Amino acid sequence: MDQTVHSFIKRHQLIHPHQTILAAVSGGPDSMALLHFLISLKESMHLRIVAVSVDHGLRGKDSADDLSYVEQMCRKWQVKFVGTSVDVHSYKKRTGLGTQEAARHLRYQFFEKIMAQEEADGLATGHHGDDQAETMVMQMTRGARPEALQGIPVQRPFGKGKIIRPFLCLSKEQIGQYISKHHIEPRIDASNEDTDYTRNAFRKHVLPYLKEQNPKLHYHMQAMSERMREDHSYIKDEAEAVLKTVRFLSNVDKFVQFSIEDFKTFPLALQRTAFHLILNYLYVNQTADISYLHEEMFINLLYEKKPNAEIDLPRGLKAVRAYDEITLSFKDKDDKEAFHQLLPIGETVELPDGSLITAEWVDECTSEGVHVFVCDSHHVTAPLVVRSRRNGDRMRLRGMNGSKKVKDIFIDQKIPAQLRDTWPLVTDRTGEILWLVGLKKGGECTDNSPGTWLRLQYENKAET
């Protein structure tokens, strides 16, 4: 076993000489074997090992005794111990999380705190190859997206270092043999036998049958996990080329537009991956509600024969096809309502979608930008109004003769139809449209004009 783990650590560069490594230890067979193994590397690799342990308080005296056992073994093995007890039940009530998720949150909060205190380079956990097989079989059962079938990573960033899993190359049986060989007597958590937990049910009923068919299941699953991660990383990098054809916009709210024909020039695998990267932008982090069915709906929309069509995605996101354009944006019922608000100079008002607009007098002509409007006061009649568009709206564009329909400006700027009715514009008392926010400016802006200047600044809710 030792040589297998040594090779695995070296291949993945999990541990380097002179590092400080935390070992997450529960008192069970896997974590006790891990701690013992890391201690065996201590002298040859000049490592500093710190055992960290958490009593979740979920099994009363048994879990408290687990913590005491780990502390006792650390004294025996002459390794530093840092332990704590946490109140999972209170945290669960406060956050609304499930028991296991709440326990995990508190556990890793503690680990991250100690990692910073000890200036550790890595946090080692005792996950092994059978855990990997369970995880991947569960992922395969629940979803059909290849990128979701990646299992437990060998390492990942954590705090100022990383989490490492040196035992993913081992089976549960191999760890049991190591425990026996070194006369370690671990604590046994009886809750691991409770098949009310999904993972335990897979462990008790599914994995034994699969391992009968293939005794090297843990080895094959680990190899598959590594390949899936490498393949997905490559495809994700390639999909960045697709995103160069996509417009990521946030004039009023986050939305995305792209040409269907341009998008379809890329292989289908990259189209699918680009779709999920777009969702990561719109959702900030992609929602778990997205399934392969939504992915197929999106692909069907790309190849739809009708020039106009739309699909609904989770949390109010819509994908709308209009001829060669697809727009993805959030569309709530309240967003459709027209609005009309006074914009007092010297104040900030909040628009119905949560965006902010500020009006003020300034003593000089400051620089403008997409979200900043400036014009001299001689051409403005207060009070100002910020409102949504109306039928027949026209505006005189700065530097141009005559006027232009606001509707035509939206078309020229390729603003999605569903966003046009709530796009803000600012007028003065006469009804003159000074600014179609983020798109076009009216009003006079004579350089070096004496007197004060009107300055408007817009902040959209996607950026605040």
N, C-alpha and C positions, 0 to 999 in steps of 0.2 A: 504493500500500500504506500509506504513512504516514498518509494521511487516514482510511483504514479503521480503523487501530489507534487513532488519536487519538479517533475517534468512539466506538469500543468502550470505551476507557478512561474516557471522559467519561460514557457511558451507565451503566456499572457502578460508577463512582466508585472505580476501582482505585488511582489515584495522585493525591496532593494536593501542592500546593507545599510546599517546605521539608521534605520527608520524606527519610528514609534508606531506600534500597531495596537489598536484596541481590539479585544476579543469579546463579542457579545455572547454572554454565557447565561443560560437558564438553569443549568444543573442537569439537563437531560443528556442522553448518550452523545448526540451529535455535537453539541457545544462543548461538552467536557473533552471529547476526543480532539476537537479543534484546538482548545486551549492547551492541552497536553502536547499536541503536535507543534504548535507555535513556540512553546517553551523549548522544544527540542532544537529549534532553529536559532535560539537566542544567542548562543555563544558563537556558532560558526558564521552567523550573519550580523553579529553585533547589534541585535535588535533590543528595543525596549518594549516589553509587553505589559499591557494594562488590561485587566479583566473588568468588564462593566456588566452589571446585572440589575434587573428591574423586577420588583414584586408588584404585580398588577392588582393584588388584593382580591382576585376573583375566586380563589379556592381556600379562603380563610387561612387556617394554620398551615395547611400544606404548602401554599405558595410562600408564606413567611419562612417556613423551614427550608424551602429551596434556596432562598437568598442566604440564609445562614450557612447552608451546606457549601455554596459556592465560596463564601468568605472563608470558611474553614479550610477548603481545599487550596485556596490561594495562599493561605499562611503556610500550609504544608509544602506547597510547590515553590514557595518564596517568589510570588509574583504580586504586584500591586493590585488591590481590589478597590473598586468604587461601585457602591450599590445605592439603590433608592427604592422607596415605596411610592406608588401613585394611586390616586383615587379615580379609577376608571368610571365608576357609576356616576359621580358628580360631573365629570367631563362629558360623559355620554348624554346626560340630561341637558347640559349647557349647549352642546353642539348639535344634538340630534343624530349623531353618528351611531352605527351599530356597535355592539360590544367589542368585537374583534378589531374593527377599524379604529375605535376610540383607543383601545389598548395599544395598537400599533403607533398611532399619532404620539401618544405620551412617551412611549418607549424610544422612538426615534428623536423626539425633542430632547430627551435626556442624553442620548448618545451624541447628538450634535453639540450639546453644551459641554460634555466631557471631552469631546474631540478638540474643541477650541481651548479648553483649560490645559489639556495635556500636550497641545500642539502636535497632535497625532497626524500621521500621514495616511492611515487607512483604518477602516473599521471592518474586521473580519467577521462573517457570519457563517453558521454551520450548515447552510443549505447544501444538499447533496444531490446526486444524480437521480434518485427516486423522486425527490421534490421536483426536480426539473421535469421528469416524465409526467408526474401528476399535473403540474401546471400546464404543460403543453396539451395534454389530452383534454383538460378542462377548457382551455382556450379554443381548441378545435371543435369541441362540442357546442360552445356558445356562439361562435362566429365563423364567418366564411372569408374574412379578409386576410390575405396572407401576411400583411404587416402586423396583424394582431396575434399571429402565431410565432412569437419569438422567444417565449419562455422567460426564464430568469437570467438577467445579464451576468456575465462573469464579473464585471466591474462596472461601476457607474459613479459619477461625481456625487460627493456628499460633503457638506460643510466646506472646509478648505482643503479637503483631501478626497478620498473615494471609498466606497464600499467595495470590498473584495470577497469573493466566495471560492476559496481554494479547494473545497470538497465537492464541487460540481462534477468532478471526474470520478467520483466514487459512488458505489451502491450502498444502500442501508446495511446490507449484509457485510460489506467490507469494513464499515465503521464498527459494526458489532464485533468483528474479529479483532480489530485494533483495541477496543475496550477490554476484551477478554485477555489479550496478550499482555497488556500493561496493568491488569488488575485494577481497573477503574470501576467503581461502583456508583453509577449515576443515579439521579432521582428519576422516577417515572411519573409522568403526568397522566393521570387516569382519564382526563378529558380528551386525550388523543384517541380514545376508543369510542367516543360519542359520535355516532354516524349521523346525528342531526346536523352536524357541520358538513357542508358539501365536500370539502377537501378530504375529510376523514372517510366519507362514503366512497370516494374514488380510491383512496388508499386501501381500504379494506376489501372492496368488492371488484374494482376494475383492474387495478395494477397487478394483483396476483395472477389473474388470467393472462394478461399481456406478457408478463414475465415468464409464464409457462411457455408461451409461444416463442419468446425471444429472451433468453437469460441476459443478453447484453443490451436490453432495452435502454437502460440509463445511459450507456455509452453512445448509442445511436441517437437518442433524443438530444443529448448535449451537442453532438456534431451537427445535428439538424438545426438546433437553436443558433449556433455560431454561423452557419451558412445563411440562415434566414436573415440574421442581422446584417451580415456583410452584403447580401444581395439587396436588401431594402435600403441600406445606406447608399449603395451605388445608384439604384433607381431614383432615390430621392435627389441625389446630386444631379442626375441627368434631367429630372423633372424641373429643375431650376430654369432650364432653357425654355420650357413651356411658359413659365411665369413671366418671362420677358415680353411675351405677347399679350399679357394681361394688364389692365389698368386698375390699380388699387387706389381708390378715391375716398375722400372724407370731407367733402365740402359742407355737407349738412349732417350726414350720418355715414358710417362706414358702408361702402358698397363696392362691388367689383364688376367690371365689364370686360368683355373680350369678343373678338371676332371668331365666329364658329369655324369658318373656313381655315383661319390661321391655326386654331386650336387642333383641328382635325388633321393637320399635316404631320402631327407627332404620333408615334405608336400608341396603341390603346393602353398599354401598361403605364406609359407616362401620362396619358390623359387622366387615368384613374388617380395616380399619385398626385398630380397637380390639383385635382379636385379636392383632395384631403388637405393639401397645403393651403389652398384658398379658404377652406373651412377653418383651419387653424387661425388665419388672419381675422376672419369675421367673428368667430366665437371667442377669440383670444386664445383659448385652448379648446381643441375639438371636443364636442360633447360626446359622451358615451352613447347617446341616443342614436347616433349615426350608425347605420348597418349597411351591409352589402346591398340591401334592397334600395336604399336611398342612392347608393352609387349607381346601380343599374337604372334607376329613374333618371338620374342625371345624364348618363350615357345615351339613354333613349331620347332625351330632350335634344341632345346634340344632333342626332340622326333623324329627328322628327321631320316629316314631309311638310307639315303645316307651317306657314311662316310665323304664326303667333301661337304660343303655348306657354304654360307655366306649370311648375311643380311646387308643392309645399314641403319644406324641410323642418326639422325640429326647432322649437323655440322661436317660431314666427319668421323664420328665414324663407324667402321665396327665390326661386330661380325662374326668370322670365325670359322667354325667347321672343325677339322681335326681328324678323327677317334674319340678317346675318349676325345680329348681336345677342349675346346673353348677358343679363344683369342679375347678380345675386345681391339681395338687400333685405333688411328687416322691415316689415310692414305691419304696424299695429293699427287697429281700428281708429284709435285716437289720432293717429298721424294724419288721417285723411281730412280732419276738420280744418276749415279756414280760420285764420286768426287776424286780429287787428289790434295793435297795442300802441299807446303813446310811448315815445322814447324821449323822456326829459333829458336835456343836456346837463351833464354833470352826474348822471346816474347810469346804473347797469340794470338791464331788464332781462328776465329769463323767458325764453320762448317755450312753446308747448312741448318741444322735444327735449328740453333741458339745456339747450344751447344758450349762450350769453352774448349780449351785444351792449357795448358801452359807447356813450356819446359824450364828448367834452370839447370845450374851447381850448385851444393852445395858442401860444404866442408866436410860433414859427411853423413854417411848412415842413413837417417831419416826413421821413421817408414812408412810402406806401409799400404794400405787399398784397398777396392774395386775400388776406383777411384783415387788411387795414385800408381805410378810405380817408382821404384828406381833400378838402376843398376850401376856398376862401369864403369868409362869412358874408361878403357882399352878394353872393349868389344863392344864399340860403334864407328861407323864411320859416322861423320856428312857429309852432312846435313841430317836431319830427314824429313820424309814424313808422313803425315797422309792421309789416303785414305780409300775408300771402298774396299771390297773384289774383287778378280778376280778368274776366273775359275782356279782350280789347286793350289790355295794357300795352302801352308803348313807352319807349324811353329814348331820349337823345343821348347818343353815345359820345363820350368825351373825344374831341378831336375829329368828329365826323359831322357832316351836314345832314340835316333831316333827322328822322327818328326811325326806330325799328321795333317791330312787335316783340314783346317778351317771349311769346310762343316760339317765334323764329329763332331767337337767341338760344332757347333751350334745345331746339332741334339742331342748330349749328354746333352747339357744345356737346351734343349727344347725351343729354341728361335724360335718364330713364323717365318714362311717362309717369310712373307711380310716385316719383319724387317731386314732380313739378308743382303740384298743387300746394305743397307746404314749404316750398323754397322761399326763404325770407328776402324781402326787398324793403328799402328804406325810402320814404318820400318826405318832402317838406310840407308846409301847410297848404301850398297851392296844388298839391298832388303830383308835383314834379318828381319822377323817380330818380333819386340820386345814385342809388347803388343796388344792383342785383347781386347780392352778397356772393363773393368768391368768383363771380363770372365777369360782369361788365360794370363800368363806372360811368356815371354822368356827372353833372355839375361842373362848374368852371374851376380851374386850378391854375391861376395866373401866377407865375413865378415872381417872387419879390413883391407881391401885392401887400400894401400896408394893412395893419389891423390884425384881427384875430383870425384863426383858422378852425374849421370844424374837423374833428378827428373821430372816426368811428372804428371800433375794433370788435371783431367777431371771434368767439371761441366756440367750436362745435363740441358736442358731448362726446364724440368719439375720441377727442384728444384730452379731455379733462377728466 
